[in-house]
């Protein structure tokens, strides 16, 4: 990476004059000594190891039905300590406000009474669960694990792209990417003071135990998975193993006399905390989808009586809906009496006539997203779309404007990435994982996702994106 960067995006490694940024200098000095052959061999070794270990994911709708490894890039994304501390402060603030918001909308609804968020945006939202009205949860925490997607744009400002509060995934790749880098390049960790992330499972277990129902001195925690056919099953099994707890499916649990029990070879064992990776709709067939075979009949009643904790809580999805996202800075002011440390991306709500008109007039310049969409699906990236694609999307948008938001097309920052043609800039984002228990905690780092196709802004693994190790350098 030499020469001046493009004016179109922020370069993580080099400044506007092409000089290597201070926190990248040691790494860049090492990189310059590496041959293409050596780097290619290390990348191939990583691919073999990931596949051998079983670090794969399934893509729904993939006709081949094959398990894929997520491409791993051997060039890390690096943060200096001061920059990370600022980002961490913004993430802690945001998650605190989101938890206060979720508690409020299921209790006093003060934010609605104050006219800050329209009632229909919450109460008519498909993710709002009336069954949670008046239900008290331990420590008033609903989003115990939050994956907040952050991008850098413009002159290097951070923006929150979206809040993932239901069943955020990807943390296993953060941990495995670090293990892989340490295996492939141990000399780099001898030369650089990289803050550790390996203690994340310990923090997670501690956070989960902290929200167990009262009265238990040694709470039983389990990870609940939809099963081995789920695209993130590797992560479910990985986290259970790393925390030293049982991995269960709905059929392994049952309700009896107001409590949840796990079937074991030694007989039933009471369960106190369920880290569930099963969506709300499938959790309790007596209340939600009666055709669900993934859940536990009667679990909502146990939950409402405070005899089991679900992480994340039922009903958190309303707070990560993209139609609620524009109000998060207002939530921070309302609940914390603070200005937001991290910016939102400017957002047009297509349910509003004037903002729909603007969106329709500027489709070729905007990114349009489904309010309930995820994974890079159901969206239009105007600058990368054909006229025919834009016109087809226009028809859908006119028919159902309430289902969409629009945002400017951000020029995501780029990081040097080792691709087939050599080292080249590729656009990235970051998903740090924020844990809430007795306090709000996170490890220094996160999952950096990279769009491997030249010019692409879509980093999702299901759309061909890869991952990088994320370094926070200690002072």
N, C-alpha and C positions, 0 to 999 in steps of 0.2 A: 504494500500500500504506500506508494510514493506519489508525489505531485499533489496539486491542490484538489481538495474534495469538490464534488458537485455542489452547487448552491441549492440543489433540490432537497438534500437531506443532511442530517447531522451525522458525522462520522464518529463512531465511538473511539477509534484508535488515534485518528489524526485530526488536528485542528484545521482552521480555514486556510492556513498557510502551508499545510502539508506536514507540519512538525508533529512528531509523535507525542501524544499527551503523556504527562508525567507518570501516571499510574500504569501506563502500558510499556514504558521504556524497557524495563527489565525483561518482560516477556518478548517484546519486539527484538531485542538484542539476541535472545535465544533463538527465536524463529528464523532470523537471518542466517543462522548457522546450520539450519536443517535442510537437507536435500529433498527434492520432490519425491524421490524413491523412498526415503525414510518415512516421510509423512504418509505416503500412499500405503506403505506396509503397516503402519500403525492404525490407519483407518480400517484396513481390511481385517486386522486382528480384532479390533473393537466389534466389527460386524459379526465375526465368528463367535466371539464370547457372548455377545448379547443373545444371539440365537441359541447357543448352547444352554445358557442359563434360563432361557424361556421368557426373555423380556420382549414380549410381543403384544400386539393389540389387533382386534378384529374390526373390520370396517363393515358396518351394516349396509346391506344392499350390494355388497361385493359379490358378484356372481360366482367368483372362484371360491369364495368362502375360506380363503387362506388367512393364516396368521402372518402378520408382517412385523418386522422390527422397525422401530422409528429411527430414521437416519440420525446418526450421532456425529456432530462436528467436533473436531479435535482442537479448534481454536476457541478459547474461553471468552466469555463476556466479562469484563473487569470493572468493578466499582472502587473508587477511593473511599476511605472510611467516612469522611465528612459528607460526601454525597449520599452514601447509604443511610447515614443517620437522619438526614432530612427526609428521605423517602420513607424510612421506617416510621418516623413521627407522623407523617401524613397517613400512612396505612393504619396505624393504631387509632388515630383520630377518626378515620372513616368507619372502621369496624365498630368502634364504640357507638357512634351515632346510628349505624344501621341496626345494632342490637336494641338500642333505645327505641328506634322507630318500630321495629317488629313488636316489641312489648306494648308499645302505645296503641298500635292499631288493633290489638286483640284485647285491650283493656279500655282506657279512658278516651282514646281517639282525640287527644288534644290537638294534634297536628291538623286534623280535619276541621275541628271547631275553630282553629285559628285561621282557616282559609288558605293554608300553605299548600296542601295537596288536595285536589278535588276528591270528594267522597267516592265518586264513581270510579276513579282511577284505582282505588283500593278495593272497595267492597264488591265491585263488578269484575275484578280481576280474576282470571281463571285459576291463579295460584293462591288466592285468598281462601282460607279454610275457616268457615264459620264455626266449625267444631272446636276451634281453639279459643273462642271468645271466653275470657275470664279464667283461662287455664294458667296457673302459675307454674313456672319452670324454675329449677334451681339456679340461684344467682341471677335470675332474669336474663339468662343467656340463651339465645336461639340459634345463632350462627357460631357454633363452637369451632368450626374449621371454615375459613373463608379463603378463596383463591381470587385475588384481585388482579385483574389484567391491566398492566401499566405499559404505556408506550412513551417514547421520547420523540419529539418533533420540533419543528421550527429551529430555534437557535440552541436547542438542547433542553427545553422545558419538558417536565414529566406531565403526562395526562393519564387519568384513569379511563380505560376504554370500557370496562364492564366489571360488575361485581358478581362473583360466582358463590352463591350461598346455599345452594341445595345440596348437591353431592359433588363438590369440586374435586377434580382428579388431576393427576400429573406429578404428585409429590414423589412417587417412587422413581420417576425418571430423573428428578433432581438429585436424589440420593445415589442412584446407580451411575449417573453421569460423573459424579464426583469420584466414586470408587474406580470407575474406568480411567479417568484422568490420572489418578494416583498410581494406578497399575501401569499405565502406558508411559507416564512421564514422571517418575518419582523425583528426578532431579529438579523439576520445576517447583515442587513443594519444599524442597530443601532451600531453594533460592528466594522464594516468595512467602511472606507471612499471610497465607490464605485462611480466613476465618472458617472454622469447621461447621459442617451442617449435619454430620452423622448422628447428632443427639436429637434430631427431630422426633423419632419414634418415642424417645423418653419424654420429651415435652408433650407430645400428643397424649400418651398414656396418663401423664400427670394431670393434664387438662381434663381428660375424660373422667378420671377418678374424682376430681374436684367437684364435679357436678352430679355425683351419685345421689340418690335419695337419702335423706337424713336417716341416721340410725345405724348405718353400716360402717364398721371400722376397716373392713377389707373388701371393698366392692368388687364384684365380678363384672368384668368388661368383656364384650365380644364384638367382633366385626361381622356384620350381616351383609351377605352378598346375594345378588339375584341368581348366581350360579356361574358355572364355568363358561357358558356361552356369552356372557357379558363382555363387552369390548375392553373393560378395565379390570377383568378378573385377576390378571397378574398382580395389579396393585392391591386388590383386596387381600389376596393371599400373602403378599409381601408385607403389608403393614401388620397383619395379624401375627405373622411370624416374628417380625422385628419387635413388636410390643410384647410378645410372649403370651398372647391371648388366643382364644378359640375363634376359628373362622366358621360361621354357621350360615345355613340357609333357613328360610322361613319354616320348612318342614322339621327343622331341628329344635324349634321352639314351640312352647304351648302355654296357654294361660290357665291358671287354676287358682281359685279362691282369691282373686285380686292381685296376683303376681305373675310374672313371666318366668318360666323355667326352661332350662336347656336339657335335652336328653343326653345322658352320658352312660357309659358302660357301668358306672357305679350308681346309677339311678338319677332322678331329677336333681338339677342344681339351679338355685335361684339366680337370675340375671338382674343386675342393677343398672348397667349402662350398655346401650346398644349403639355402636358407631355404625349406622346403617348406610349402605350404599344402594338402597332401594328407594325409588321415587315414592312420594306421598300416595299417589293413586293406587299403588300396589301393596301398601303396608297392611291394611286391615280390610279383608273382603266383606266384613259385616257393615262397614261404614262407607268405604270408597268403592272401588271396582269389585263387584261380587264375583267376577270371573278370574280374579287374581289367584294364582297358585304360589306366588312368591312371598306373600305376607303371613301374618299370624292372626287368626280370628280372635277378636277381643282385645287386641293390644292397645287400641286407642282408649278403652275404658281404664285399663291399668295406668296408662300414661296420664290421663286426666286426673286420676286420683293420686298422682305423685309417687307411684310405686315402681316406676322405671323411668329412666332418662333416655331420650332419643337424641342422638347427635348426627346431623343437625336436626333441630326441632321441626315438627310438622308445621307447614305454613310459612317457612322462611322464603319460599320462592317468590312471594309477592315483592320482596325487597330487591331481588336481582332481576326483576322484569325490566326490559329496556324502556318501558313507558314510565317507570318510576325513577330510573337512573337520572333524568334531568333535575330531580328534586333533591338529590343527595347534598349538594352544597347548602341548600335551604335547611335540610335536616340538621346539619352540623351547627348552623347558626341557632336553630330553634332549641335543640337539646343541650348543646355544649356552650352556647354563647361565644363561639369562636368562628373565625373565618377559616374556610377550607385551606389546608396546606397544599393539597394536590388539586389541580384543575380537572374539571370535567371537559370532555370534548363538546363544543357547541352542538346542540341537538335540536332538530326540528321535529315537532310532534305532528304527525300527519293527520291526526284526528281533529286538529285545529284547521279551519278552512284557510286562513291566511298562510299558515306554514305548509299546508298541502299545496297551495298554489305556487309557493316559492319552490318547493321540491319538484313539482311537475315541470316547472319552467327551467330547472337546472339539473335534470336527471343525469346529464352527461358528465357533470362535475362532482356529483355526490356519491356517498355510500348509503344505500338504503337497506335497513335490516328489519327482519321480523321481530316484534317485541318479545316473542317467546322462542326465537331461533337460537341455535347454538351450533358450534362446530364449523362455522363458515358456510353453512347451508342457508337457503332461503334469503339470500341477499344479492344486491346488485352493486357492483363496483363500477360506477359510471365511466370513468376514464379508460377502463379496461374492457368495456363492453361494446358490442356492435350496435348499430342503429336498430337492427331487428330485435336484439335482446332488450334494448331500452324500451322499445315500443311495446313489446310483450309485457314487460314489467309495469309499464304505465297503465295498462289495462287492469292488471291485478291491483295496483295501488288505488286506482279510481274506484274499483269495486269494494275494496276493504281498507280504507285509509287508516282506520283505528288500529290495524294490526301492524303498523310500520312506523319507524322513526327514520330520520335522515341526518347525516352528518357530513361535514367537509371531508374530502379525501386527504387524510394526513400523510405527509411524507415521513413514514416511520424511519427512525434512525437505522443506520447500517453498521454492521460489524464485519471485519474480515472473516471469511469463511472458506474452508478448503473444499472446493468443488472439482468437478472433472477437469476443468480448464486450468486449475491452479488455485491460487488465493485471490478471491474477489469479494467485493462488498455484497452482502445480502441483508435484507430487512429483518428486523427482530422485534419481539415484544418480551415481556417478563411477567411471569405469574408467581409472586411471592405468596406464601401460605401463612395466614395469620390465625393464631390459636387463642381462644378465649376460655378461661377457666377462672382461677383466682388471679385475675389480671389478664392483660393482653400480651402475648409473647410471640416471637417468631425467630427463626434461625436466620443468620446473615447470608442471604442468598435467595434463590428461587429457581423456577424453571424458565430458562430462556428458550424461546421457540424461534426458529429461523425459517424464513421462506426460501427454500433452496432454488426455486426457479428464478432466473434473472428478471428483475423488475417486479416480481410478484410481491403483493402485500399480504397474502393469505398464509399465515404461519401454522394453521391447524394441521395436526398429524394426519387427519383423515383426508386432507387435501394436498398431501405431498410435502408437508413441512417437516423439519427436523428439530433437534434439540442441541443445546450447548451447556457446558458446565458454566456456572455463574460464580465468579470470585468476588468476594469483598476483602480488600487488603486491609490488614490490621496495621495500625500505626506502630 
